[in-house]
Amino acid sequence: MNHEIVESFSGLVRDKSIDKDILAGIVEDIFGMMVRKKYGLDAKFDVVVNMDKGDIEIYLERQIVETVENPATQVDVETARKMSGEELEVGEEYVEIIPLAQFGRRLVTTAKQNFTQRIKEIEKELIFSEYSNSLGEIVVGEVYQIRNNDLLIMHNKNELLLPRSEQIPKERFKKGDTVRGVVKEVRKNASNPVVIVSRTDARFLERLFELEIPEVYDGIIEIKSIAREPGERAKVAVESSDDRIDAVGACVGMKGVRIHAIVRELNNENIDVINFSDDKATFITRALAPAKLKNIVLDKENNKATVTVEESQVSMAIGKGGQNIRLASKLTGFDIQLVKEGSEYDIDLEEFKEELGDDLYNKFVEAGYETAKEVIDAEFDYLLQEIGAEEEKLKEIVALIKKEYEEAEVDEDEDDEEESESTETEKSAS
């Protein structure tokens, strides 16, 4: 019966990677509980489990007495002599091996249920620990269920979740597809831990670089920063610690073979690989490529940069829907403001994105309005027709933009005057 019980318990943990010593400890605890239920809390006992042999032995220790007052801790001398076959004396300790059959089927069933519950708890902790230690690492699994556009992925017999919000836009999967993603988050839950996988996280792109580019994996080339708009475009700043190795060339590969493998994995997301520079102006210039810049004024204290470009380069610097300048700002950590060369003072409309909201801001951009002055100078009725917003709301927006623009323009004029005065003073001193 001992062997059958151990084999039954062992069957519950096969293929679950639970250590045998941990399993033996659980069995000892559970059978200790059974002994205390049958013989009381005062009982002295020892449970020995051998998982390899399939043995469980329970030893009950009682003192030999003339008259038994507590059967859990005492046994009379005649019973002890009869059961042991030895001439034992009063005051000695008698150790008895308790057959599991004595506990009854109900108690054994309860023990098995407790054991199953303990195994589930350990399994949950193992899953939580395994994936917590894998945060930021790539996992490969198979789609086994699609629920409200969220994907449930099977990985090493564990269920992972790839929410729609963490999937690259426009890519679709079906049941049975193999999916790669990076472990983004692990949450404890009442049932099993929830493991969140992402394909939009910047770390996924970083890990793909490590997989496809040996120099990145070996640490010769370091990824300094990443900016992504998943499925559309990404910018990756890299730096080589070996002067003999061109960081950008190594990442792109001969005929683009290395970068193309990453692009295909990311649903044809365009990837710009640029050389990192500690010089912020140089870094911003590279980040805004292919646009050619005329001048950069940095405000390092506030992480702002005012970039002057020729009118022919404006659309290239901004990019489709403002994508190029957004990614460059994120990559460099500077809030980049674009100014046309020779034009009067202006403010990029993106400065008002928070006040406008994403939907309204996108409507302005799609209608071709990229700066504050363009909005202010537009005929209101025409603007109302193009944007399609409520009249009162649009009036408030235009008034806000105009107020901010005029205040900023005054500050700019004052700065110019101070600079002019300073120049004149220098000339007089000369």
C-alpha positions as MATLAB code, in Angstrom:
seq = 'MNHEIVESFSGLVRDKSIDKDILAGIVEDIFGMMVRKKYGLDAKFDVVVNMDKGDIEIYLERQIVETVENPATQVDVETARKMSGEELEVGEEYVEIIPLAQFGRRLVTTAKQNFTQRIKEIEKELIFSEYSNSLGEIVVGEVYQIRNNDLLIMHNKNELLLPRSEQIPKERFKKGDTVRGVVKEVRKNASNPVVIVSRTDARFLERLFELEIPEVYDGIIEIKSIAREPGERAKVAVESSDDRIDAVGACVGMKGVRIHAIVRELNNENIDVINFSDDKATFITRALAPAKLKNIVLDKENNKATVTVEESQVSMAIGKGGQNIRLASKLTGFDIQLVKEGSEYDIDLEEFKEELGDDLYNKFVEAGYETAKEVIDAEFDYLLQEIGAEEEKLKEIVALIKKEYEEAEVDEDEDDEEESESTETEKSAS';
ca = [
       0.000    0.000    0.000;
       2.922    2.359    0.798;
       4.292    1.907   -2.702;
       0.883    2.532   -4.280;
       0.430    5.782   -2.353;
       3.896    7.111   -3.211;
       3.418    6.137   -6.868;
       0.035    7.876   -6.881;
       1.546   11.061   -5.448;
       4.534   10.892   -7.784;
       2.160   10.740  -10.744;
       0.801   14.165   -9.800;
       4.166   15.833  -10.253;
       5.597   14.033  -13.257;
       6.815   16.499  -15.879;
       6.336   19.445  -13.499;
      10.033   19.819  -12.595;
       9.415   19.643   -8.848;
      12.456   18.615   -6.825;
      12.219   15.159   -5.186;
      13.405   16.540   -1.843;
      10.635   19.146   -1.901;
       8.133   16.435   -2.779;
       9.400   14.214    0.056;
       9.098   17.158    2.476;
       5.472   17.714    1.467;
       4.650   14.015    1.941;
       6.303   14.070    5.384;
       4.259   17.118    6.416;
       0.986   15.593    5.204;
       1.515   12.215    6.894;
       2.611   14.038   10.038;
      -0.767   15.753    9.961;
      -2.440   12.342    9.648;
      -0.557   11.033   12.695;
      -1.538   14.059   14.789;
      -5.180   13.682   13.756;
      -5.214   10.008   14.797;
      -2.961   10.060   17.879;
      -3.231   13.681   19.060;
      -0.900   16.656   19.179;
       1.252   15.130   21.956;
       2.250   12.132   19.848;
       5.991   11.611   19.198;
       6.601   10.298   15.704;
       8.897   10.297   12.701;
       7.933   10.035    9.020;
      10.562    8.624    6.631;
       9.923    8.922    2.886;
      12.017    7.341    0.140;
      10.665    8.608   -3.182;
      13.066    6.479   -5.227;
      11.986    3.204   -3.630;
       8.388    4.242   -3.133;
       8.496    3.702    0.653;
       6.779    5.578    3.462;
       7.418    4.515    7.037;
       5.834    6.099   10.105;
       7.448    5.476   13.477;
       5.399    6.164   16.633;
       7.400    6.490   19.848;
       5.656    5.767   23.185;
       6.824    5.269   26.746;
       6.257    1.890   28.446;
       4.191    2.259   31.652;
       2.264    0.087   34.078;
      -0.993    1.969   33.620;
      -1.747    3.890   30.423;
      -3.097    7.401   30.977;
      -2.443    8.807   27.497;
      -2.557    6.206   24.647;
      -0.903    8.686   22.270;
       2.319    8.805   24.296;
       2.133    5.655   26.477;
       1.775    1.892   26.077;
       1.439   -0.768   28.773;
       4.331   -3.183   29.273;
       2.408   -6.312   28.242;
       1.288   -4.836   24.924;
       4.800   -3.600   24.203;
       6.339   -7.032   24.921;
       3.698   -8.791   22.845;
       4.039   -6.476   19.820;
       7.845   -6.347   19.871;
       8.583   -9.897   20.995;
      11.205   -8.519   23.362;
      11.474   -8.358   27.169;
      10.910   -4.641   27.502;
      10.723   -2.912   30.881;
       8.683   -0.039   32.324;
      10.305    3.324   31.586;
      11.818    2.274   28.258;
      10.795    3.741   24.911;
       8.832    1.586   22.512;
       8.982    2.447   18.804;
       6.174    1.081   16.653;
       5.877    1.118   12.864;
       2.355    2.289   11.984;
       0.866    0.679    8.828;
      -0.849    3.209    6.582;
      -3.928    0.971    6.549;
      -4.569    1.996   10.171;
      -5.369    5.545    9.084;
      -8.409    4.540    7.059;
      -9.428    5.401    3.540;
     -11.035    8.749    4.456;
      -7.905   10.104    6.120;
      -5.717    8.907    3.230;
      -8.090   10.583    0.712;
      -7.906   13.853    2.691;
      -4.118   13.595    2.692;
      -4.087   13.122   -1.066;
      -6.303   16.201   -1.570;
      -3.999   18.271    0.637;
      -1.043   16.978   -1.307;
      -2.625   17.963   -4.626;
      -3.313   21.468   -3.311;
       0.261   21.855   -2.080;
       1.597   20.726   -5.464;
      -0.569   23.324   -7.240;
       0.743   26.076   -4.962;
       4.341   25.021   -5.582;
       3.686   24.815   -9.313;
       2.324   28.396   -9.277;
       5.402   29.619   -7.425;
       7.670   27.800   -9.878;
       5.896   29.402  -12.874;
       6.040   32.854  -11.261;
       9.721   32.435  -10.414;
      10.633   31.025  -13.850;
       9.058   33.858  -15.841;
      10.021   36.591  -13.365;
      13.616   35.561  -13.981;
      12.919   35.702  -17.740;
      11.614   39.276  -17.883;
      12.881   40.918  -21.054;
      13.775   37.579  -22.650;
      12.290   36.096  -25.822;
       9.979   33.091  -25.596;
       8.651   31.012  -28.487;
       5.241   29.384  -28.205;
       2.280   28.102  -30.169;
      -1.091   29.827  -30.423;
      -3.660   27.431  -28.980;
      -6.564   29.807  -28.424;
      -7.722   33.250  -29.625;
      -9.991   35.141  -27.251;
     -11.260   38.653  -28.084;
      -8.180   39.184  -30.300;
      -5.924   38.257  -27.365;
      -3.694   35.246  -28.006;
      -3.212   32.431  -25.524;
       0.177   30.857  -26.198;
       1.457   27.504  -24.958;
       5.094   27.616  -23.866;
       6.681   24.680  -22.008;
       3.156   23.516  -21.044;
       2.440   26.941  -19.498;
      -0.190   29.390  -20.726;
       1.093   32.840  -21.708;
      -0.999   35.851  -22.752;
      -0.253   38.064  -25.765;
      -2.876   40.859  -25.498;
      -4.033   42.692  -28.617;
      -2.389   45.860  -27.221;
       0.984   44.074  -27.254;
       0.608   42.771  -30.818;
       1.999   44.608  -33.824;
      -0.879   46.376  -35.655;
      -2.197   44.644  -38.784;
      -0.506   41.323  -38.038;
      -2.836   38.368  -37.547;
      -2.284   34.909  -36.131;
      -4.303   31.735  -36.253;
      -4.437   28.666  -34.033;
      -1.287   26.581  -34.360;
       0.970   29.469  -35.456;
       4.370   29.818  -33.825;
       4.808   33.187  -32.116;
       7.835   34.934  -30.655;
       7.592   37.652  -28.049;
       9.378   39.094  -25.049;
       8.245   38.451  -21.460;
       7.002   41.878  -20.377;
       5.230   41.288  -17.066;
       4.311   38.520  -14.610;
       1.292   39.051  -12.370;
       0.235   36.924   -9.413;
      -3.341   35.733   -9.674;
      -5.816   33.668   -7.651;
      -5.280   30.776  -10.049;
      -2.064   30.530  -12.080;
       0.248   33.544  -12.564;
      -0.529   35.672  -15.642;
       2.506   35.969  -17.918;
       2.207   38.915  -20.346;
       4.150   38.600  -23.597;
       4.799   41.570  -25.928;
       5.831   42.082  -29.548;
       5.634   45.881  -29.360;
       8.037   46.415  -26.467;
      11.404   47.967  -27.352;
      13.114   45.060  -25.573;
      11.712   42.674  -28.182;
      13.545   44.574  -30.924;
      16.687   44.640  -28.769;
      16.571   40.849  -28.254;
      16.041   40.293  -31.992;
      19.210   42.296  -32.634;
      21.035   39.996  -30.205;
      19.694   36.907  -31.990;
      20.520   38.061  -35.513;
      23.710   40.060  -34.931;
      26.575   38.187  -33.203;
      28.461   41.409  -32.420;
      25.478   42.685  -30.408;
      25.138   39.364  -28.574;
      28.885   39.373  -27.760;
      28.725   42.962  -26.480;
      31.062   44.398  -29.109;
      28.191   46.534  -30.380;
      25.978   48.156  -27.757;
      22.408   49.276  -28.349;
      22.255   52.705  -26.719;
      18.581   53.527  -27.285;
      15.511   52.426  -29.232;
      12.416   54.293  -30.410;
       9.547   52.349  -31.991;
       6.166   52.807  -33.558;
       5.423   49.080  -33.848;
       4.755   47.797  -37.330;
       5.599   51.177  -38.878;
       9.094   52.398  -38.120;
      11.874   52.188  -35.557;
      15.151   53.959  -34.875;
      18.008   52.148  -33.153;
      21.159   53.921  -31.938;
      24.230   51.665  -31.785;
      27.863   52.074  -30.766;
      30.886   49.838  -31.377;
      33.559   49.308  -28.714;
      35.951   48.115  -31.430;
      37.183   50.790  -33.851;
      37.656   48.131  -36.523;
      33.955   47.290  -36.581;
      31.382   49.586  -38.179;
      28.345   49.359  -35.873;
      25.758   50.279  -38.506;
      27.294   48.072  -41.189;
      27.463   45.065  -38.862;
      23.812   45.492  -37.869;
      22.578   45.874  -41.435;
      24.725   43.024  -42.758;
      25.838   42.267  -46.296;
      23.067   43.315  -48.683;
      20.898   43.976  -45.624;
      20.502   40.271  -44.825;
      20.707   40.714  -41.037;
      18.318   43.633  -40.694;
      15.871   42.101  -43.188;
      15.449   39.048  -40.940;
      14.379   41.388  -38.110;
      12.139   43.439  -40.410;
      10.270   40.284  -41.509;
       9.727   39.226  -37.894;
       8.251   42.660  -37.123;
       5.709   42.623  -39.968;
       7.907   44.749  -42.273;
       8.603   47.458  -39.717;
      11.172   49.878  -41.228;
      14.292   50.076  -39.059;
      16.781   52.965  -39.163;
      20.111   52.038  -37.588;
      22.228   55.072  -36.678;
      25.575   55.624  -34.966;
      25.276   56.912  -31.414;
      27.228   60.021  -30.391;
      27.873   61.584  -26.990;
      27.677   64.941  -28.742;
      23.955   65.724  -28.526;
      23.854   67.949  -31.606;
      25.514   65.229  -33.707;
      23.188   62.600  -32.287;
      20.098   64.693  -33.090;
      21.423   65.353  -36.619;
      21.796   61.612  -37.215;
      18.418   60.850  -35.626;
      16.605   63.255  -37.987;
      18.249   61.824  -41.111;
      17.708   61.807  -44.040;
      16.747   65.471  -43.505;
      19.650   67.943  -43.674;
      19.772   70.437  -40.801;
      21.092   74.008  -40.912;
      21.436   74.727  -37.207;
      20.704   73.220  -33.770;
      20.239   75.189  -30.540;
      20.266   72.997  -27.432;
      18.642   73.625  -24.072;
      20.302   70.783  -22.171;
      18.791   71.798  -18.849;
      15.253   71.224  -20.158;
      16.214   68.605  -22.777;
      14.900   70.739  -25.631;
      16.382   71.306  -29.075;
      15.417   73.925  -31.666;
      16.355   72.689  -35.134;
      16.518   74.982  -38.163;
      16.038   73.461  -41.621;
      15.509   74.740  -45.132;
      11.921   74.780  -46.290;
      12.629   71.928  -48.719;
      13.745   69.717  -45.823;
      10.810   70.348  -43.470;
       8.561   67.524  -44.643;
      11.502   65.090  -44.625;
      12.500   66.092  -41.086;
       8.954   65.825  -39.786;
       8.132   62.618  -41.646;
       4.759   61.127  -42.453;
       2.330   62.188  -39.745;
       5.234   63.603  -37.729;
       6.723   60.133  -37.329;
      10.371   60.993  -38.032;
      10.589   63.847  -35.548;
       8.643   61.878  -32.890;
      11.003   58.919  -33.113;
      14.056   61.197  -33.163;
      12.808   62.957  -30.014;
      12.247   59.658  -28.238;
      15.583   58.228  -29.384;
      17.657   61.231  -28.279;
      15.638   62.172  -25.208;
      15.272   65.760  -26.491;
      12.028   67.564  -27.249;
      12.817   68.639  -30.818;
      11.178   71.770  -32.215;
      11.501   72.472  -35.938;
      11.943   75.960  -37.408;
      12.078   76.786  -41.140;
      15.127   78.786  -42.169;
      14.301   82.420  -42.908;
      10.730   82.079  -41.710;
       9.195   84.025  -38.919;
       8.955   82.498  -35.490;
       6.672   79.484  -35.271;
       5.839   76.578  -32.961;
       5.457   72.980  -34.058;
       1.844   71.893  -33.568;
       3.061   68.815  -31.692;
       3.735   71.139  -28.749;
      -0.063   71.336  -28.329;
      -0.688   67.591  -28.673;
      -1.605   67.170  -25.010;
      -4.191   69.978  -25.144;
      -5.594   68.818  -28.485;
      -5.738   65.104  -27.718;
      -4.521   62.406  -30.117;
      -7.640   62.354  -32.332;
      -7.840   66.110  -32.888;
      -4.069   66.452  -33.304;
      -4.075   63.751  -36.002;
      -6.909   65.536  -37.813;
      -4.853   68.757  -37.941;
      -1.783   66.882  -39.235;
      -3.808   64.977  -41.839;
      -5.262   68.290  -43.027;
      -1.720   69.612  -43.494;
      -1.451   71.859  -40.408;
       1.962   71.318  -38.813;
       2.658   74.610  -37.003;
       0.824   77.045  -34.743;
       1.014   79.900  -37.283;
      -0.589   77.778  -39.995;
      -3.584   77.201  -37.685;
      -3.796   80.872  -36.632;
      -3.573   82.163  -40.213;
      -6.200   79.775  -41.578;
      -9.752   81.048  -42.245;
     -11.882   79.774  -39.400;
     -14.800   78.568  -41.542;
     -12.414   76.660  -43.798;
     -10.618   75.244  -40.751;
     -13.934   74.167  -39.220;
     -14.852   72.342  -42.418;
     -11.470   70.592  -42.690;
     -11.110   69.513  -39.063;
     -14.735   68.608  -38.440;
     -14.690   69.542  -34.747;
     -17.430   71.331  -32.801;
     -17.358   75.085  -33.460;
     -17.008   76.167  -29.812;
     -14.330   73.559  -29.165;
     -12.369   74.657  -32.233;
     -12.607   78.336  -31.210;
     -11.155   77.454  -27.797;
      -8.328   75.510  -29.427;
      -7.430   78.299  -31.876;
      -7.531   80.879  -29.054;
      -5.252   78.725  -26.898;
      -2.750   78.210  -29.735;
      -2.786   81.931  -30.553;
      -2.194   82.914  -26.910;
       0.713   80.463  -26.500;
       2.184   81.550  -29.845;
       2.069   85.268  -29.044;
       3.609   84.789  -25.599;
       6.399   82.632  -27.048;
       6.965   85.127  -29.880;
       7.421   87.952  -27.370;
       9.977   85.883  -25.451;
      11.793   85.133  -28.719;
      11.872   88.824  -29.688;
      13.254   89.752  -26.272;
      15.981   87.125  -26.642;
      16.838   88.508  -30.102;
      17.001   92.064  -28.746;
      19.301   91.016  -25.906;
      21.531   89.197  -28.362;
      21.592   92.254  -30.663;
      22.432   94.595  -27.774;
      25.200   92.249  -26.688;
      26.641   92.240  -30.202;
      26.546   96.037  -30.447;
      28.290   96.326  -27.086;
      31.011   93.976  -28.231;
      31.478   95.994  -31.432;
      31.718   99.279  -29.477;
      34.268   97.737  -27.133;
      36.306   96.713  -30.143;
];
